[in-house]
């Protein structure tokens, strides 16, 4: 959506919905109408340059040494110049599925053990509007 930009198609406070009717060359399907959404902000915050950093030592490629605490690094950008109130959730992917292991910008060293595969997701938030979640790369703990 292009909120409050040069073309003024949408503005904060507008209510929008979508009507969709599937068709092919022979039949018309059932008309679907979405929920009504109220546009709340002209811009939403976002996170970029998302990566994991180690407290000591170096992350080489996609590997980090065990017993390090890890930090969520990202650049928070909010066109409305609001404060970063983003949430960070850490995941363990060791068994091929994601399991939440911690929240917060730092992952304690006790979770960083050999054989683990770790990532985090940051959800940008400026105190009013949420941005799109962004996932870090996976790090193998050696």
C-alpha positions as CSV (number, residue, x, y, z in Angstrom):
1,X,0.0,0.0,0.0
2,X,1.1,3.5,-0.7
3,X,-0.1,5.5,2.3
4,X,-0.1,9.3,2.2
5,X,2.4,9.5,-0.6
6,X,2.3,11.4,-3.9
7,X,-0.8,9.6,-5.2
8,X,-3.0,9.8,-2.0
9,X,-4.7,6.5,-2.8
10,X,-4.8,5.5,0.9
11,X,-4.5,7.4,4.2
12,X,-4.2,6.4,7.8
13,X,-7.7,5.6,9.2
14,X,-9.0,4.2,5.8
15,X,-10.8,0.9,6.0
16,X,-10.0,-1.6,3.3
17,X,-11.1,-5.0,2.2
18,X,-10.8,-7.3,-0.8
19,X,-13.4,-9.1,-2.9
20,X,-12.2,-12.0,-4.9
21,X,-14.2,-14.1,-7.3
22,X,-12.3,-17.0,-9.0
23,X,-13.1,-17.6,-12.7
24,X,-11.8,-19.8,-15.5
25,X,-13.1,-20.2,-19.0
26,X,-16.1,-22.3,-17.9
27,X,-17.2,-21.4,-14.4
28,X,-17.3,-18.6,-11.8
29,X,-16.5,-19.5,-8.2
30,X,-17.9,-18.3,-4.9
31,X,-17.3,-14.7,-4.1
32,X,-14.9,-14.2,-1.2
33,X,-14.8,-11.0,0.9
34,X,-11.9,-10.5,3.3
35,X,-12.1,-9.0,6.7
36,X,-12.0,-5.2,7.0
37,X,-8.6,-3.8,7.9
38,X,-8.0,-0.3,9.2
39,X,-4.8,1.4,8.1
40,X,-3.0,2.7,11.1
41,X,0.2,4.2,9.9
42,X,1.7,5.7,6.9
43,X,4.9,3.7,7.4
44,X,6.0,0.7,9.3
45,X,9.3,0.0,10.9
46,X,11.7,-2.6,9.5
47,X,14.9,-4.4,10.4
48,X,17.8,-4.8,8.0
49,X,21.4,-6.3,8.2
50,X,20.1,-9.0,10.5
51,X,22.8,-11.3,11.8
52,X,24.2,-13.1,14.9
53,X,27.3,-11.8,16.7
54,X,29.4,-13.7,19.2
55,X,30.4,-12.1,22.6
56,X,33.9,-13.5,22.2
57,X,35.6,-15.1,19.3
58,X,34.5,-14.8,15.7
59,X,31.6,-16.3,13.8
60,X,33.2,-17.9,10.8
61,X,30.8,-18.4,7.9
62,X,27.9,-20.1,9.6
63,X,29.8,-21.5,12.6
64,X,30.5,-20.2,16.2
65,X,32.4,-21.7,19.1
66,X,30.4,-23.1,22.0
67,X,30.1,-21.3,25.4
68,X,29.7,-17.9,23.7
69,X,26.8,-15.7,24.5
70,X,25.2,-14.6,21.2
71,X,23.8,-11.2,20.3
72,X,21.0,-10.3,17.9
73,X,22.3,-7.6,15.6
74,X,20.1,-5.6,13.2
75,X,19.5,-2.1,12.0
76,X,16.1,-0.7,13.1
77,X,14.6,1.8,10.7
78,X,11.4,3.7,11.4
79,X,10.3,6.4,9.0
80,X,8.3,8.0,11.8
81,X,11.5,8.3,13.9
82,X,10.0,6.3,16.8
83,X,11.9,4.2,19.4
84,X,13.0,0.6,18.8
85,X,10.8,-1.7,20.8
86,X,11.3,-4.7,18.6
87,X,11.1,-8.3,20.0
88,X,13.8,-10.9,19.5
89,X,13.0,-14.6,19.8
90,X,15.8,-17.3,19.6
91,X,15.3,-20.7,18.1
92,X,17.1,-24.1,18.2
93,X,16.9,-26.0,14.9
94,X,18.9,-29.0,15.9
95,X,16.2,-31.6,15.2
96,X,15.1,-30.0,12.0
97,X,12.2,-28.1,13.6
98,X,12.3,-24.8,15.3
99,X,11.9,-24.6,19.1
100,X,11.9,-21.4,21.0
101,X,14.7,-21.3,23.5
102,X,14.9,-17.7,24.7
103,X,13.7,-14.1,24.1
104,X,15.7,-10.9,24.3
105,X,18.6,-9.4,22.4
106,X,21.2,-11.7,23.9
107,X,21.3,-15.5,24.1
108,X,22.9,-16.8,27.2
109,X,26.0,-18.9,26.7
110,X,24.3,-21.9,28.5
111,X,22.1,-22.3,25.3
112,X,25.2,-22.2,23.0
113,X,26.4,-25.8,23.1
114,X,28.2,-28.0,20.5
115,X,25.9,-29.5,18.0
116,X,23.2,-26.9,18.2
117,X,21.8,-24.9,15.3
118,X,20.6,-21.5,16.3
119,X,18.8,-18.5,14.7
120,X,16.6,-15.6,15.9
121,X,13.7,-13.7,14.5
122,X,13.3,-10.0,15.1
123,X,9.8,-8.4,14.9
124,X,10.3,-4.6,14.3
125,X,8.0,-2.6,16.6
126,X,7.9,1.2,17.2
127,X,5.5,1.1,20.1
128,X,2.5,1.5,17.8
129,X,3.1,-0.4,14.5
130,X,4.7,-3.8,13.9
131,X,6.9,-4.5,10.9
132,X,7.5,-7.7,9.1
133,X,9.4,-10.4,11.0
134,X,13.0,-11.0,9.7
135,X,15.0,-14.1,10.4
136,X,18.8,-14.3,10.9
137,X,21.0,-16.8,9.3
138,X,21.4,-20.2,11.0
139,X,24.6,-20.7,13.0
140,X,26.1,-24.1,13.7
141,X,27.7,-24.3,17.2
142,X,31.0,-26.2,17.2
